[in-house]
Amino acid sequence: MTMQQASTQIAARTAAIIAEHQGLEGPLLPILHGIQDEFGFVPQDALPVIADALNISNAEVHGVVTFYHDYRRAPAGRHVVKLCRAEACQSMGGDALAAKLQALLGIGFHETSADGAVTLEPVYCLGLCACAPSAMVDGEVIGRLDAERIEEIAAEIRA
């Protein structure tokens, strides 16, 4: 598929998603969620289509995509690890666990491994403060993390 064909396909699917949500009050966030659900990220080619349909600037759409951490601008890895960086988790050893996980995976926050296996993202509260430190792996929350469990998570992802 050529770049032109891919861009046309993104624009067509984006237009369909916009049509599904355009009647909502404040449709931008639901549209962006729909696009990310469809493609796994928000493609750059979708931004002008959204801007035109909602009569807002490309800069406004770009600003929303870049402001909210849950919107990706590139495809995520096969596994997504979200490590809580909020105060409760930090106070329970979260910084050391973050450093250990980054070393085990060979990537930093907001990065995807070269083989596409894993994306590591920081989050600021998963609501498990009483079970700190915590993470979310492929949508499953895990509390009371320790060095051993971090090693297990890294090994499972790499398997």
One Martini backbone bead per residue (centre of mass of N, CA, C, O) as a GRO file, in nm:
protein
  159
    1MET     BB    1   0.096   0.037   0.023
    2THR     BB    2   0.066   0.351  -0.016
    3MET     BB    3   0.067   0.656   0.124
    4GLN     BB    4  -0.187   0.754  -0.021
    5GLN     BB    5  -0.368   0.512   0.052
    6ALA     BB    6  -0.340   0.536   0.357
    7SER     BB    7  -0.451   0.825   0.381
    8THR     BB    8  -0.727   0.763   0.255
    9GLN     BB    9  -0.810   0.547   0.461
   10ILE     BB   10  -0.795   0.725   0.711
   11ALA     BB   11  -0.995   0.941   0.617
   12ALA     BB   12  -1.241   0.753   0.581
   13ARG     BB   13  -1.253   0.637   0.872
   14THR     BB   14  -1.264   0.910   1.015
   15ALA     BB   15  -1.531   1.007   0.891
   16ALA     BB   16  -1.700   0.776   1.015
   17ILE     BB   17  -1.641   0.845   1.311
   18ILE     BB   18  -1.748   1.130   1.306
   19ALA     BB   19  -2.040   1.057   1.228
   20GLU     BB   20  -2.095   0.897   1.499
   21HIS     BB   21  -2.013   1.179   1.695
   22GLN     BB   22  -2.108   1.472   1.597
   23GLY     BB   23  -2.384   1.494   1.777
   24LEU     BB   24  -2.228   1.552   2.008
   25GLU     BB   25  -2.130   1.698   2.286
   26GLY     BB   26  -1.822   1.729   2.254
   27PRO     BB   27  -1.671   1.526   2.013
   28LEU     BB   28  -1.359   1.503   2.019
   29LEU     BB   29  -1.291   1.279   2.224
   30PRO     BB   30  -1.463   1.049   2.102
   31ILE     BB   31  -1.320   1.056   1.831
   32LEU     BB   32  -1.034   0.992   1.932
   33HIS     BB   33  -1.108   0.722   2.057
   34GLY     BB   34  -1.210   0.590   1.797
   35ILE     BB   35  -0.944   0.614   1.642
   36GLN     BB   36  -0.769   0.457   1.842
   37ASP     BB   37  -0.934   0.197   1.829
   38GLU     BB   38  -0.885   0.152   1.522
   39PHE     BB   39  -0.546   0.210   1.506
   40GLY     BB   40  -0.391   0.255   1.807
   41PHE     BB   41  -0.395   0.555   1.708
   42VAL     BB   42  -0.326   0.899   1.606
   43PRO     BB   43  -0.314   1.000   1.308
   44GLN     BB   44  -0.203   1.269   1.138
   45ASP     BB   45  -0.415   1.243   0.897
   46ALA     BB   46  -0.671   1.296   1.093
   47LEU     BB   47  -0.663   1.593   1.190
   48PRO     BB   48  -0.780   1.757   0.943
   49VAL     BB   49  -1.049   1.609   0.934
   50ILE     BB   50  -1.146   1.696   1.211
   51ALA     BB   51  -1.119   2.000   1.184
   52ASP     BB   52  -1.315   2.034   0.949
   53ALA     BB   53  -1.569   1.899   1.082
   54LEU     BB   54  -1.547   2.101   1.356
   55ASN     BB   55  -1.436   2.388   1.301
   56ILE     BB   56  -1.121   2.365   1.358
   57SER     BB   57  -0.804   2.359   1.427
   58ASN     BB   58  -0.524   2.179   1.401
   59ALA     BB   59  -0.403   2.285   1.669
   60GLU     BB   60  -0.634   2.194   1.853
   61VAL     BB   61  -0.612   1.894   1.800
   62HIS     BB   62  -0.315   1.864   1.869
   63GLY     BB   63  -0.339   1.968   2.162
   64VAL     BB   64  -0.515   1.734   2.264
   65VAL     BB   65  -0.335   1.494   2.187
   66THR     BB   66  -0.080   1.605   2.356
   67PHE     BB   67  -0.211   1.643   2.640
   68TYR     BB   68  -0.315   1.354   2.632
   69HIS     BB   69  -0.167   1.051   2.725
   70ASP     BB   70  -0.370   0.834   2.585
   71TYR     BB   71  -0.269   0.950   2.327
   72ARG     BB   72  -0.140   0.827   2.034
   73ARG     BB   73   0.116   0.884   1.762
   74ALA     BB   74   0.181   0.577   1.787
   75PRO     BB   75   0.223   0.267   1.794
   76ALA     BB   76   0.193   0.019   2.002
   77GLY     BB   77   0.263  -0.235   2.161
   78ARG     BB   78   0.154  -0.546   2.238
   79HIS     BB   79   0.238  -0.423   2.513
   80VAL     BB   80   0.104  -0.240   2.801
   81VAL     BB   81   0.275  -0.037   3.040
   82LYS     BB   82   0.146   0.107   3.342
   83LEU     BB   83   0.310   0.325   3.563
   84CYS     BB   84   0.288   0.447   3.865
   85ARG     BB   85   0.372   0.808   3.968
   86ALA     BB   86   0.247   0.866   4.218
   87GLU     BB   87   0.289   0.935   4.545
   88ALA     BB   88   0.215   0.663   4.675
   89CYS     BB   89   0.405   0.494   4.494
   90GLN     BB   90   0.665   0.647   4.554
   91SER     BB   91   0.658   0.598   4.872
   92MET     BB   92   0.673   0.264   4.791
   93GLY     BB   93   0.916   0.245   4.556
   94GLY     BB   94   0.861   0.339   4.252
   95ASP     BB   95   1.135   0.441   4.146
   96ALA     BB   96   1.291   0.173   4.159
   97LEU     BB   97   1.090   0.014   3.980
   98ALA     BB   98   1.116   0.188   3.731
   99ALA     BB   99   1.417   0.144   3.685
  100LYS     BB  100   1.401  -0.164   3.662
  101LEU     BB  101   1.202  -0.183   3.425
  102GLN     BB  102   1.366  -0.021   3.223
  103ALA     BB  103   1.609  -0.212   3.226
  104LEU     BB  104   1.459  -0.476   3.144
  105LEU     BB  105   1.332  -0.343   2.871
  106GLY     BB  106   1.511  -0.100   2.739
  107ILE     BB  107   1.319   0.144   2.832
  108GLY     BB  108   1.130   0.424   2.845
  109PHE     BB  109   0.921   0.650   2.873
  110HIS     BB  110   0.737   0.665   2.581
  111GLU     BB  111   0.824   0.374   2.481
  112THR     BB  112   0.925   0.137   2.229
  113SER     BB  113   1.031  -0.137   2.140
  114ALA     BB  114   1.195  -0.243   1.861
  115ASP     BB  115   1.005  -0.518   1.848
  116GLY     BB  116   0.706  -0.430   1.962
  117ALA     BB  117   0.634  -0.556   2.253
  118VAL     BB  118   0.668  -0.270   2.425
  119THR     BB  119   0.501  -0.024   2.627
  120LEU     BB  120   0.593   0.264   2.826
  121GLU     BB  121   0.388   0.419   3.084
  122PRO     BB  122   0.290   0.685   3.254
  123VAL     BB  123   0.092   0.728   3.553
  124TYR     BB  124  -0.156   0.926   3.760
  125CYS     BB  125  -0.331   0.698   3.876
  126LEU     BB  126  -0.518   0.384   3.951
  127GLY     BB  127  -0.659   0.356   4.248
  128LEU     BB  128  -0.415   0.188   4.434
  129CYS     BB  129  -0.297   0.323   4.697
  130ALA     BB  130  -0.330   0.079   4.909
  131CYS     BB  131  -0.143  -0.097   4.673
  132ALA     BB  132   0.131   0.012   4.679
  133PRO     BB  133   0.257  -0.033   4.402
  134SER     BB  134   0.144   0.023   4.055
  135ALA     BB  135  -0.016  -0.137   3.764
  136MET     BB  136  -0.070  -0.177   3.402
  137VAL     BB  137  -0.140  -0.477   3.209
  138ASP     BB  138  -0.328  -0.493   2.953
  139GLY     BB  139  -0.566  -0.371   3.167
  140GLU     BB  140  -0.429  -0.494   3.424
  141VAL     BB  141  -0.427  -0.467   3.756
  142ILE     BB  142  -0.140  -0.410   3.984
  143GLY     BB  143  -0.049  -0.472   4.310
  144ARG     BB  144   0.212  -0.479   4.518
  145LEU     BB  145   0.482  -0.415   4.411
  146ASP     BB  146   0.793  -0.571   4.326
  147ALA     BB  147   1.084  -0.683   4.211
  148GLU     BB  148   0.979  -0.967   4.142
  149ARG     BB  149   0.725  -0.879   3.980
  150ILE     BB  150   0.875  -0.715   3.768
  151GLU     BB  151   1.032  -0.955   3.653
  152GLU     BB  152   0.782  -1.118   3.568
  153ILE     BB  153   0.662  -0.913   3.375
  154ALA     BB  154   0.903  -0.895   3.183
  155ALA     BB  155   0.907  -1.199   3.110
  156GLU     BB  156   0.618  -1.220   2.995
  157ILE     BB  157   0.654  -1.010   2.770
  158ARG     BB  158   0.916  -1.155   2.636
  159ALA     BB  159   0.777  -1.448   2.567
   0.00000   0.00000   0.00000
